[in-house]
Amino acid sequence: MEGRSAGFVQSFNRLGGYGFVVPVGSEEQVYFSAEDIEGEERTVSEGQQLSFVLVLGEGRFEAKEIRL
């Protein structure tokens, strides 16, 4: 997949530094790490809209280059 996708934060574990986003038009959850959130603040809230690049990680799709 090329280009950026839009989605909404399904859940975010602040202590663990990871979460899941659901792309618009999909019901599948996609993993992301807080390290991949661009900018100073590396935290998000459930239901927050964001954009990201979908990449194939180790056996699963992951959201990278996350922009709020």
Secondary structure, 3 states (H helix, E strand, C coil): CCCEEEEEEEEEECCCCEEEEEECCCCCCEEEEHHHECCCCCCCCCCCEEEEEEEECCCCEEEEEEEC
